[in-house]
Amino acid sequence: MQIFSVKDISEITGMSVYKVRHALFMLEKHQRIKKYEDKKGARKYLRFSV
């Protein structure tokens, strides 16, 4: 797997660095929420999605 820096991604996609960073953050948050959902059921998920 190739590792890109935020700056690389922003140059490739033409998005601003801020946008890329935000997108990566949301992605990471989503992954974490999914893990919680799998582990502990939907009740915990609701608390994290707020």
PQR file with spaces between the fields and no chain letter, atoms N, CA, C, O and H, PARSE charges and radii, in Angstrom:
ATOM       1  N    MET     1       0.839   -1.204    0.000 -0.4000 1.5000
ATOM       2  CA   MET     1       0.000    0.000    0.000 -0.0000 2.0000
ATOM       3  C    MET     1       0.871    1.251    0.000  0.5500 1.7000
ATOM       4  O    MET     1       1.878    1.333    0.703 -0.5500 1.4000
ATOM       5  N    GLN     2       0.460    2.206   -0.797 -0.4000 1.5000
ATOM       6  CA   GLN     2       1.237    3.432   -0.902 -0.0000 2.0000
ATOM       7  C    GLN     2       0.750    4.457    0.119  0.5500 1.7000
ATOM       8  O    GLN     2      -0.451    4.615    0.337 -0.5500 1.4000
ATOM       9  H    GLN     2      -0.358    2.139   -1.369  0.4000 1.0000
ATOM      10  N    ILE     3       1.688    5.135    0.726 -0.4000 1.5000
ATOM      11  CA   ILE     3       1.338    6.148    1.722 -0.0000 2.0000
ATOM      12  C    ILE     3       1.435    7.524    1.082  0.5500 1.7000
ATOM      13  O    ILE     3       2.474    7.893    0.535 -0.5500 1.4000
ATOM      14  H    ILE     3       2.664    5.006    0.549  0.4000 1.0000
ATOM      15  N    PHE     4       0.361    8.268    1.153 -0.4000 1.5000
ATOM      16  CA   PHE     4       0.345    9.641    0.650 -0.0000 2.0000
ATOM      17  C    PHE     4       0.260   10.606    1.820  0.5500 1.7000
ATOM      18  O    PHE     4      -0.403   10.335    2.821 -0.5500 1.4000
ATOM      19  H    PHE     4      -0.483    7.968    1.597  0.4000 1.0000
ATOM      20  N    SER     5       0.928   11.713    1.679 -0.4000 1.5000
ATOM      21  CA   SER     5       0.726   12.772    2.668 -0.0000 2.0000
ATOM      22  C    SER     5      -0.516   13.556    2.273  0.5500 1.7000
ATOM      23  O    SER     5      -0.986   13.462    1.139 -0.5500 1.4000
ATOM      24  H    SER     5       1.466   11.933    0.866  0.4000 1.0000
ATOM      25  N    VAL     6      -1.038   14.322    3.209 -0.4000 1.5000
ATOM      26  CA   VAL     6      -2.227   15.131    2.931 -0.0000 2.0000
ATOM      27  C    VAL     6      -1.955   16.073    1.759  0.5500 1.7000
ATOM      28  O    VAL     6      -2.824   16.304    0.918 -0.5500 1.4000
ATOM      29  H    VAL     6      -0.655   14.398    4.130  0.4000 1.0000
ATOM      30  N    LYS     7      -0.744   16.608    1.717 -0.4000 1.5000
ATOM      31  CA   LYS     7      -0.372   17.540    0.650 -0.0000 2.0000
ATOM      32  C    LYS     7      -0.408   16.842   -0.716  0.5500 1.7000
ATOM      33  O    LYS     7      -0.887   17.417   -1.693 -0.5500 1.4000
ATOM      34  H    LYS     7      -0.038   16.420    2.400  0.4000 1.0000
ATOM      35  N    ASP     8       0.096   15.608   -0.782 -0.4000 1.5000
ATOM      36  CA   ASP     8       0.067   14.844   -2.029 -0.0000 2.0000
ATOM      37  C    ASP     8      -1.366   14.650   -2.503  0.5500 1.7000
ATOM      38  O    ASP     8      -1.687   14.878   -3.670 -0.5500 1.4000
ATOM      39  H    ASP     8       0.485   15.141    0.012  0.4000 1.0000
ATOM      40  N    ILE     9      -2.207   14.230   -1.589 -0.4000 1.5000
ATOM      41  CA   ILE     9      -3.604   13.968   -1.937 -0.0000 2.0000
ATOM      42  C    ILE     9      -4.261   15.244   -2.440  0.5500 1.7000
ATOM      43  O    ILE     9      -5.009   15.216   -3.417 -0.5500 1.4000
ATOM      44  H    ILE     9      -1.945   14.045   -0.642  0.4000 1.0000
ATOM      45  N    SER    10      -3.988   16.353   -1.784 -0.4000 1.5000
ATOM      46  CA   SER    10      -4.616   17.607   -2.188 -0.0000 2.0000
ATOM      47  C    SER    10      -4.141   18.018   -3.579  0.5500 1.7000
ATOM      48  O    SER    10      -4.903   18.608   -4.345 -0.5500 1.4000
ATOM      49  H    SER    10      -3.380   16.376   -0.990  0.4000 1.0000
ATOM      50  N    GLU    11      -2.884   17.708   -3.912 -0.4000 1.5000
ATOM      51  CA   GLU    11      -2.378   18.026   -5.247 -0.0000 2.0000
ATOM      52  C    GLU    11      -2.990   17.108   -6.299  0.5500 1.7000
ATOM      53  O    GLU    11      -3.336   17.554   -7.393 -0.5500 1.4000
ATOM      54  H    GLU    11      -2.265   17.228   -3.290  0.4000 1.0000
ATOM      55  N    ILE    12      -3.123   15.836   -5.970 -0.4000 1.5000
ATOM      56  CA   ILE    12      -3.684   14.866   -6.915 -0.0000 2.0000
ATOM      57  C    ILE    12      -5.153   15.172   -7.190  0.5500 1.7000
ATOM      58  O    ILE    12      -5.586   15.178   -8.342 -0.5500 1.4000
ATOM      59  H    ILE    12      -2.842   15.473   -5.081  0.4000 1.0000
ATOM      60  N    THR    13      -5.907   15.422   -6.143 -0.4000 1.5000
ATOM      61  CA   THR    13      -7.358   15.577   -6.288 -0.0000 2.0000
ATOM      62  C    THR    13      -7.766   17.007   -6.578  0.5500 1.7000
ATOM      63  O    THR    13      -8.890   17.260   -7.012 -0.5500 1.4000
ATOM      64  H    THR    13      -5.555   15.416   -5.207  0.4000 1.0000
ATOM      65  N    GLY    14      -6.853   17.951   -6.340 -0.4000 1.5000
ATOM      66  CA   GLY    14      -7.200   19.354   -6.539 -0.0000 2.0000
ATOM      67  C    GLY    14      -8.032   19.922   -5.402  0.5500 1.7000
ATOM      68  O    GLY    14      -8.531   21.044   -5.490 -0.5500 1.4000
ATOM      69  H    GLY    14      -5.940   17.746   -5.987  0.4000 1.0000
ATOM      70  N    MET    15      -8.182   19.146   -4.332 -0.4000 1.5000
ATOM      71  CA   MET    15      -8.902   19.655   -3.168 -0.0000 2.0000
ATOM      72  C    MET    15      -7.934   20.434   -2.290  0.5500 1.7000
ATOM      73  O    MET    15      -6.721   20.235   -2.354 -0.5500 1.4000
ATOM      74  H    MET    15      -7.776   18.234   -4.260  0.4000 1.0000
ATOM      75  N    SER    16      -8.475   21.306   -1.486 -0.4000 1.5000
ATOM      76  CA   SER    16      -7.618   22.035   -0.550 -0.0000 2.0000
ATOM      77  C    SER    16      -7.121   21.081    0.529  0.5500 1.7000
ATOM      78  O    SER    16      -7.755   20.065    0.815 -0.5500 1.4000
ATOM      79  H    SER    16      -9.460   21.468   -1.434  0.4000 1.0000
ATOM      80  N    VAL    17      -5.987   21.417    1.121 -0.4000 1.5000
ATOM      81  CA   VAL    17      -5.413   20.591    2.180 -0.0000 2.0000
ATOM      82  C    VAL    17      -6.415   20.427    3.315  0.5500 1.7000
ATOM      83  O    VAL    17      -6.546   19.349    3.895 -0.5500 1.4000
ATOM      84  H    VAL    17      -5.472   22.242    0.889  0.4000 1.0000
ATOM      85  N    TYR    18      -7.120   21.511    3.624 -0.4000 1.5000
ATOM      86  CA   TYR    18      -8.103   21.458    4.706 -0.0000 2.0000
ATOM      87  C    TYR    18      -9.187   20.435    4.401  0.5500 1.7000
ATOM      88  O    TYR    18      -9.576   19.650    5.266 -0.5500 1.4000
ATOM      89  H    TYR    18      -7.014   22.387    3.153  0.4000 1.0000
ATOM      90  N    LYS    19      -9.676   20.453    3.147 -0.4000 1.5000
ATOM      91  CA   LYS    19     -10.741   19.532    2.744 -0.0000 2.0000
ATOM      92  C    LYS    19     -10.283   18.086    2.847  0.5500 1.7000
ATOM      93  O    LYS    19     -11.018   17.218    3.320 -0.5500 1.4000
ATOM      94  H    LYS    19      -9.360   21.091    2.445  0.4000 1.0000
ATOM      95  N    VAL    20      -9.062   17.843    2.399 -0.4000 1.5000
ATOM      96  CA   VAL    20      -8.515   16.482    2.452 -0.0000 2.0000
ATOM      97  C    VAL    20      -8.405   16.020    3.895  0.5500 1.7000
ATOM      98  O    VAL    20      -8.787   14.902    4.239 -0.5500 1.4000
ATOM      99  H    VAL    20      -8.466   18.547    2.015  0.4000 1.0000
ATOM     100  N    ARG    21      -7.874   16.903    4.731 -0.4000 1.5000
ATOM     101  CA   ARG    21      -7.708   16.567    6.143 -0.0000 2.0000
ATOM     102  C    ARG    21      -9.055   16.255    6.771  0.5500 1.7000
ATOM     103  O    ARG    21      -9.188   15.301    7.537 -0.5500 1.4000
ATOM     104  H    ARG    21      -7.563   17.812    4.451  0.4000 1.0000
ATOM     105  N    HIS    22     -10.048   17.062    6.443 -0.4000 1.5000
ATOM     106  CA   HIS    22     -11.386   16.865    6.981 -0.0000 2.0000
ATOM     107  C    HIS    22     -11.955   15.524    6.515  0.5500 1.7000
ATOM     108  O    HIS    22     -12.553   14.783    7.295 -0.5500 1.4000
ATOM     109  H    HIS    22      -9.939   17.837    5.820  0.4000 1.0000
ATOM     110  N    ALA    23     -11.759   15.231    5.238 -0.4000 1.5000
ATOM     111  CA   ALA    23     -12.276   13.982    4.676 -0.0000 2.0000
ATOM     112  C    ALA    23     -11.635   12.775    5.363  0.5500 1.7000
ATOM     113  O    ALA    23     -12.313   11.803    5.696 -0.5500 1.4000
ATOM     114  H    ALA    23     -11.274   15.833    4.605  0.4000 1.0000
ATOM     115  N    LEU    24     -10.325   12.855    5.565 -0.4000 1.5000
ATOM     116  CA   LEU    24      -9.621   11.758    6.236 -0.0000 2.0000
ATOM     117  C    LEU    24     -10.105   11.606    7.670  0.5500 1.7000
ATOM     118  O    LEU    24     -10.270   10.492    8.168 -0.5500 1.4000
ATOM     119  H    LEU    24      -9.775   13.644    5.294  0.4000 1.0000
ATOM     120  N    PHE    25     -10.331   12.738    8.325 -0.4000 1.5000
ATOM     121  CA   PHE    25     -10.816   12.710    9.699 -0.0000 2.0000
ATOM     122  C    PHE    25     -12.192   12.058    9.771  0.5500 1.7000
ATOM     123  O    PHE    25     -12.445   11.222   10.639 -0.5500 1.4000
ATOM     124  H    PHE    25     -10.197   13.643    7.921  0.4000 1.0000
ATOM     125  N    MET    26     -13.081   12.443    8.853 -0.4000 1.5000
ATOM     126  CA   MET    26     -14.432   11.880    8.837 -0.0000 2.0000
ATOM     127  C    MET    26     -14.376   10.377    8.571  0.5500 1.7000
ATOM     128  O    MET    26     -15.122    9.596    9.162 -0.5500 1.4000
ATOM     129  H    MET    26     -12.876   13.122    8.148  0.4000 1.0000
ATOM     130  N    LEU    27     -13.475    9.992    7.667 -0.4000 1.5000
ATOM     131  CA   LEU    27     -13.318    8.584    7.328 -0.0000 2.0000
ATOM     132  C    LEU    27     -12.885    7.787    8.559  0.5500 1.7000
ATOM     133  O    LEU    27     -13.421    6.719    8.855 -0.5500 1.4000
ATOM     134  H    LEU    27     -12.869   10.626    7.187  0.4000 1.0000
ATOM     135  N    GLU    28     -11.905    8.337    9.260 -0.4000 1.5000
ATOM     136  CA   GLU    28     -11.378    7.679   10.445 -0.0000 2.0000
ATOM     137  C    GLU    28     -12.456    7.569   11.513  0.5500 1.7000
ATOM     138  O    GLU    28     -12.600    6.535   12.167 -0.5500 1.4000
ATOM     139  H    GLU    28     -11.469    9.204    9.020  0.4000 1.0000
ATOM     140  N    LYS    29     -13.216    8.657   11.680 -0.4000 1.5000
ATOM     141  CA   LYS    29     -14.290    8.680   12.667 -0.0000 2.0000
ATOM     142  C    LYS    29     -15.332    7.620   12.317  0.5500 1.7000
ATOM     143  O    LYS    29     -15.831    6.908   13.189 -0.5500 1.4000
ATOM     144  H    LYS    29     -13.099    9.496   11.150  0.4000 1.0000
ATOM     145  N    HIS    30     -15.650    7.531   11.030 -0.4000 1.5000
ATOM     146  CA   HIS    30     -16.638    6.572   10.562 -0.0000 2.0000
ATOM     147  C    HIS    30     -16.172    5.141   10.838  0.5500 1.7000
ATOM     148  O    HIS    30     -16.957    4.295   11.266 -0.5500 1.4000
ATOM     149  H    HIS    30     -15.244    8.109   10.322  0.4000 1.0000
ATOM     150  N    GLN    31     -14.887    4.883   10.588 -0.4000 1.5000
ATOM     151  CA   GLN    31     -14.330    3.555   10.857 -0.0000 2.0000
ATOM     152  C    GLN    31     -14.478    3.207   12.331  0.5500 1.7000
ATOM     153  O    GLN    31     -14.856    2.094   12.697 -0.5500 1.4000
ATOM     154  H    GLN    31     -14.249    5.570   10.240  0.4000 1.0000
ATOM     155  N    ARG    32     -14.166    4.201   13.170 -0.4000 1.5000
ATOM     156  CA   ARG    32     -14.226    3.970   14.608 -0.0000 2.0000
ATOM     157  C    ARG    32     -15.653    3.686   15.049  0.5500 1.7000
ATOM     158  O    ARG    32     -15.895    2.787   15.855 -0.5500 1.4000
ATOM     159  H    ARG    32     -13.859    5.105   12.873  0.4000 1.0000
ATOM     160  N    ILE    33     -16.595    4.454   14.518 -0.4000 1.5000
ATOM     161  CA   ILE    33     -18.001    4.260   14.874 -0.0000 2.0000
ATOM     162  C    ILE    33     -18.445    2.866   14.442  0.5500 1.7000
ATOM     163  O    ILE    33     -19.156    2.179   15.175 -0.5500 1.4000
ATOM     164  H    ILE    33     -16.398    5.185   13.864  0.4000 1.0000
ATOM     165  N    LYS    34     -18.021    2.453   13.246 -0.4000 1.5000
ATOM     166  CA   LYS    34     -18.380    1.131   12.751 -0.0000 2.0000
ATOM     167  C    LYS    34     -17.855    0.045   13.685  0.5500 1.7000
ATOM     168  O    LYS    34     -18.553   -0.926   13.977 -0.5500 1.4000
ATOM     169  H    LYS    34     -17.443    3.011   12.650  0.4000 1.0000
ATOM     170  N    LYS    35     -16.622    0.218   14.148 -0.4000 1.5000
ATOM     171  CA   LYS    35     -16.040   -0.765   15.055 -0.0000 2.0000
ATOM     172  C    LYS    35     -16.847   -0.856   16.336  0.5500 1.7000
ATOM     173  O    LYS    35     -17.117   -1.947   16.838 -0.5500 1.4000
ATOM     174  H    LYS    35     -16.055    1.007   13.911  0.4000 1.0000
ATOM     175  N    TYR    36     -17.228    0.298   16.859 -0.4000 1.5000
ATOM     176  CA   TYR    36     -18.033    0.322   18.083 -0.0000 2.0000
ATOM     177  C    TYR    36     -19.368   -0.357   17.852  0.5500 1.7000
ATOM     178  O    TYR    36     -19.861   -1.095   18.704 -0.5500 1.4000
ATOM     179  H    TYR    36     -17.008    1.185   16.451  0.4000 1.0000
ATOM     180  N    GLU    37     -19.950   -0.097   16.682 -0.4000 1.5000
ATOM     181  CA   GLU    37     -21.255   -0.665   16.371 -0.0000 2.0000
ATOM     182  C    GLU    37     -21.157   -2.188   16.332  0.5500 1.7000
ATOM     183  O    GLU    37     -22.016   -2.889   16.867 -0.5500 1.4000
ATOM     184  H    GLU    37     -19.550    0.504   15.990  0.4000 1.0000
ATOM     185  N    ASP    38     -20.109   -2.689   15.698 -0.4000 1.5000
ATOM     186  CA   ASP    38     -19.923   -4.134   15.604 -0.0000 2.0000
ATOM     187  C    ASP    38     -19.727   -4.748   16.981  0.5500 1.7000
ATOM     188  O    ASP    38     -20.251   -5.819   17.286 -0.5500 1.4000
ATOM     189  H    ASP    38     -19.411   -2.120   15.263  0.4000 1.0000
ATOM     190  N    LYS    39     -18.953   -4.037   17.809 -0.4000 1.5000
ATOM     191  CA   LYS    39     -18.580   -4.592   19.098 -0.0000 2.0000
ATOM     192  C    LYS    39     -19.707   -4.520   20.112  0.5500 1.7000
ATOM     193  O    LYS    39     -19.994   -5.494   20.807 -0.5500 1.4000
ATOM     194  H    LYS    39     -18.528   -3.167   17.561  0.4000 1.0000
ATOM     195  N    LYS    40     -20.346   -3.355   20.193 -0.4000 1.5000
ATOM     196  CA   LYS    40     -21.237   -3.119   21.324 -0.0000 2.0000
ATOM     197  C    LYS    40     -22.707   -2.943   20.958  0.5500 1.7000
ATOM     198  O    LYS    40     -23.545   -2.708   21.829 -0.5500 1.4000
ATOM     199  H    LYS    40     -20.113   -2.563   19.628  0.4000 1.0000
ATOM     200  N    GLY    41     -23.017   -3.055   19.671 -0.4000 1.5000
ATOM     201  CA   GLY    41     -24.402   -2.880   19.279 -0.0000 2.0000
ATOM     202  C    GLY    41     -24.738   -1.428   19.002  0.5500 1.7000
ATOM     203  O    GLY    41     -23.892   -0.545   19.146 -0.5500 1.4000
ATOM     204  H    GLY    41     -22.336   -3.245   18.964  0.4000 1.0000
ATOM     205  N    ALA    42     -25.979   -1.187   18.604 -0.4000 1.5000
ATOM     206  CA   ALA    42     -26.367    0.117   18.070 -0.0000 2.0000
ATOM     207  C    ALA    42     -26.480    1.201   19.136  0.5500 1.7000
ATOM     208  O    ALA    42     -26.372    2.386   18.821 -0.5500 1.4000
ATOM     209  H    ALA    42     -26.666   -1.904   18.487  0.4000 1.0000
ATOM     210  N    ARG    43     -26.696    0.816   20.389 -0.4000 1.5000
ATOM     211  CA   ARG    43     -26.924    1.832   21.413 -0.0000 2.0000
ATOM     212  C    ARG    43     -25.699    2.736   21.581  0.5500 1.7000
ATOM     213  O    ARG    43     -25.823    3.957   21.681 -0.5500 1.4000
ATOM     214  H    ARG    43     -26.784   -0.147   20.645  0.4000 1.0000
ATOM     215  N    LYS    44     -24.522    2.119   21.609 -0.4000 1.5000
ATOM     216  CA   LYS    44     -23.273    2.859   21.742 -0.0000 2.0000
ATOM     217  C    LYS    44     -23.066    3.745   20.509  0.5500 1.7000
ATOM     218  O    LYS    44     -22.581    4.872   20.611 -0.5500 1.4000
ATOM     219  H    LYS    44     -24.422    1.128   21.528  0.4000 1.0000
ATOM     220  N    TYR    45     -23.435    3.222   19.366 -0.4000 1.5000
ATOM     221  CA   TYR    45     -23.265    3.941   18.098 -0.0000 2.0000
ATOM     222  C    TYR    45     -23.997    5.276   18.120  0.5500 1.7000
ATOM     223  O    TYR    45     -23.476    6.285   17.644 -0.5500 1.4000
ATOM     224  H    TYR    45     -23.829    2.306   19.283  0.4000 1.0000
ATOM     225  N    LEU    46     -25.193    5.277   18.666 -0.4000 1.5000
ATOM     226  CA   LEU    46     -25.983    6.504   18.704 -0.0000 2.0000
ATOM     227  C    LEU    46     -25.281    7.584   19.511  0.5500 1.7000
ATOM     228  O    LEU    46     -25.333    8.767   19.174 -0.5500 1.4000
ATOM     229  H    LEU    46     -25.616    4.458   19.052  0.4000 1.0000
ATOM     230  N    ARG    47     -24.627    7.160   20.577 -0.4000 1.5000
ATOM     231  CA   ARG    47     -23.942    8.132   21.419 -0.0000 2.0000
ATOM     232  C    ARG    47     -22.741    8.744   20.696  0.5500 1.7000
ATOM     233  O    ARG    47     -22.417    9.913   20.904 -0.5500 1.4000
ATOM     234  H    ARG    47     -24.585    6.199   20.851  0.4000 1.0000
ATOM     235  N    PHE    48     -22.086    7.954   19.851 -0.4000 1.5000
ATOM     236  CA   PHE    48     -20.890    8.431   19.175 -0.0000 2.0000
ATOM     237  C    PHE    48     -21.218    9.245   17.929  0.5500 1.7000
ATOM     238  O    PHE    48     -20.408   10.058   17.485 -0.5500 1.4000
ATOM     239  H    PHE    48     -22.349    7.004   19.682  0.4000 1.0000
ATOM     240  N    SER    49     -22.403    9.027   17.366 -0.4000 1.5000
ATOM     241  CA   SER    49     -22.725    9.695   16.104 -0.0000 2.0000
ATOM     242  C    SER    49     -23.160   11.138   16.312  0.5500 1.7000
ATOM     243  O    SER    49     -23.222   11.911   15.356 -0.5500 1.4000
ATOM     244  H    SER    49     -23.061    8.365   17.727  0.4000 1.0000
ATOM     245  N    VAL    50     -23.462   11.509   17.551 -0.4000 1.5000
ATOM     246  CA   VAL    50     -23.921   12.875   17.819 -0.0000 2.0000
ATOM     247  C    VAL    50     -22.760   13.852   17.714  0.5500 1.7000
ATOM     248  O    VAL    50     -22.945   15.053   17.907 -0.5500 1.4000
ATOM     249  H    VAL    50     -23.412   10.882   18.328  0.4000 1.0000
